[in-house]
């Protein structure tokens, strides 16, 4: 089935997201019964890694909390003993490292987010994603931007397949982005957003499956 395709009946559906070999920056685009890493990423190969960018009051700039799946131990190995219970909800995102040489598919199952959907955009760096399960450019998906805000879109095909960022900066003078060309954001794709303009903000969309 097509990567990122959404199948829904009565607002319940599933999304297939491709994991290329190496690192992938993805989101959980549906509201699952259990949105923890331990449940969302069941059944992936030995040595699969998941990394979530976390900001706290004591670490306002943020850092990654990383876990590695061990089939031998039957659990996630991490410096955070609660790693498997960390939630990844729509609007957020994580890096997933596929340790194999072949593409894998992770399937997300749950309710399609509906109504007025708000994603926090803190000042500085954060990993975010569209809560509305649609593909499109950041502009088409309604991301609010101001002068000097930046998008860092992960492209796993860059640098000979090692991956890298396409970084583009919004210019209020140009009324658009300049820098590396940004690709279409797929359903189930997350990105780094650097809110360099003053203060925190919110990415708000109103969505109904009948649309």
C-alpha positions in Angstrom: 0.0 0.0 0.0 1.2 3.5 -0.6 3.5 5.0 2.0 1.6 7.4 4.2 -1.8 6.5 2.9 -4.7 6.9 5.3 -7.6 4.5 5.4 -10.5 5.5 7.7 -14.1 4.5 8.5 -16.0 6.5 11.1 -12.8 8.4 12.0 -10.9 5.2 12.8 -8.1 4.3 10.5 -4.5 3.3 10.1 -1.4 4.9 8.5 1.5 3.0 7.0 4.8 4.8 7.4 8.0 3.6 5.6 11.2 3.4 7.6 14.2 3.6 5.3 17.5 2.1 6.4 19.1 4.5 8.9 17.3 7.4 10.5 13.7 8.6 9.9 11.9 11.5 11.5 8.3 10.5 11.8 5.1 11.2 13.7 2.3 9.2 15.3 -0.6 10.7 13.2 -3.5 8.9 15.0 -4.8 8.8 18.5 -4.1 5.2 19.6 -5.6 3.4 22.5 -2.0 3.5 23.9 0.4 6.1 22.6 3.5 4.9 24.4 6.7 4.0 22.5 6.5 0.5 23.9 3.1 0.0 22.1 3.6 2.1 19.0 6.8 0.5 18.0 6.2 -3.2 18.8 7.6 -5.8 16.5 10.5 -3.9 15.0 13.9 -5.6 14.5 16.6 -6.0 17.1 18.7 -2.8 17.7 15.9 -0.5 16.4 16.4 2.9 18.1 13.8 5.6 18.9 14.9 9.0 20.0 12.5 11.7 21.4 13.5 15.3 21.7 12.5 16.5 25.2 12.5 20.0 26.7 12.1 20.5 30.5 12.3 23.4 32.9 15.8 22.2 33.9 16.8 21.6 30.2 15.0 24.3 28.3 17.1 23.8 25.1 16.2 20.2 24.9 18.0 16.9 24.4 17.3 13.5 23.1 16.1 10.5 25.2 17.1 7.4 23.3 16.1 3.8 23.6 17.3 0.7 21.8 15.1 -2.4 21.3 16.7 -5.7 22.3 15.0 -8.9 21.2 17.3 -10.8 23.6 16.2 -8.8 26.6 12.7 -8.3 25.3 12.7 -4.7 26.3 13.9 -1.2 25.5 17.4 -0.4 26.8 17.7 3.3 27.8 19.2 5.6 30.4 15.5 6.5 31.1 14.0 3.6 33.0 10.5 4.8 31.9 11.5 5.0 28.2 8.9 2.4 27.0 6.1 4.5 28.7 7.0 7.8 27.0 4.1 8.9 24.9 4.3 10.1 21.3 1.0 11.9 20.4 -0.2 13.5 17.2 1.6 16.8 16.7 4.9 15.4 18.1 7.6 13.4 16.4 10.5 11.0 17.0 13.6 9.8 15.2 13.5 6.0 14.4 16.6 4.3 13.3 16.0 1.3 11.1 19.1 -1.0 11.7 18.5 -3.2 8.6 19.4 -2.8 5.0 15.8 -2.9 3.8 12.9 -0.6 4.2 10.4 -1.4 7.0 6.8 -0.4 7.6 5.4 0.8 10.9 1.6 0.8 11.1 -0.2 3.3 13.3 -3.8 2.5 14.3 -6.3 4.8 16.0 -8.7 7.6 15.8 -8.2 10.4 13.3 -7.7 13.7 15.2 -10.7 16.0 14.7 -12.0 19.3 15.9 -9.8 22.2 16.8 -6.3 20.8 17.0 -3.5 22.8 18.7 0.2 22.0 18.7 2.5 24.0 21.0 5.4 25.8 19.2 7.8 26.8 22.0 10.5 29.4 21.4 13.6 27.6 20.0 13.9 24.1 18.7 11.2 21.5 18.9 10.1 18.5 16.8 6.5 18.9 15.6 4.1 17.4 13.0 0.7 18.1 11.5 -2.1 16.7 13.6 -4.3 16.8 10.5 -3.6 13.7 8.5 -2.9 15.5 5.2 0.2 15.9 3.1 1.4 19.3 1.9 3.9 22.0 2.3 4.2 23.7 5.7 2.2 26.7 4.3 -0.5 24.4 2.9 -0.7 22.7 6.3 -1.2 26.1 8.1 2.1 26.3 10.0 2.3 29.8 11.4 5.7 31.3 10.7 7.3 34.7 11.3 10.5 36.3 10.1 13.6 34.1 10.6 11.7 31.0 11.7 13.3 27.9 10.3 12.2 24.4 9.2 14.7 21.6 9.3 13.2 18.7 7.2 15.1 15.4 7.6 15.9 13.8 4.2 17.2 10.2 4.6 18.4 10.2 1.0 21.0 12.9 1.5 24.7 12.3 2.1 24.8 8.9 0.3 21.9 7.6 2.3 23.2 8.7 5.7 20.6 11.4 5.8 20.7 15.1 6.5 18.5 18.2 7.0 17.0 20.5 4.3 16.9 23.8 6.2 14.9 26.8 5.0 14.3 30.1 6.7 11.2 32.2 6.4 11.6 35.8 5.2 8.9 38.3 5.8 10.5 40.5 3.1 10.3 37.7 0.6 7.0 36.4 2.0 8.3 32.9 1.8 11.1 30.4 2.6 14.7 30.6 1.3 17.4 28.1 1.6 17.3 24.4 0.8 14.1 23.5 -1.1 11.6 21.8 1.2 9.8 18.8 0.1 6.1 18.0 0.7 5.5 16.9 4.3 3.9 13.4 4.1 1.3 12.0 6.5 3.3 10.6 9.4 6.3 12.9 8.8 7.7 15.2 11.5 10.3 18.0 11.3 12.4 20.3 13.5 10.9 23.8 13.9 13.1 26.5 15.1 10.9 29.4 16.3 13.4 32.2 16.3 10.7 34.9 16.4 9.7 36.3 19.8 7.7 34.1 22.2 6.0 30.8 22.0 3.1 30.1 19.6 0.5 27.5 18.6 -0.1 25.6 15.4 -3.9 25.4 15.2 -6.1 23.7 12.6 -9.8 22.8 12.5 -10.4 19.5 10.9 -13.3 17.0 10.3 -13.0 13.8 8.4 -16.0 14.8 6.3 -13.7 17.5 4.8 
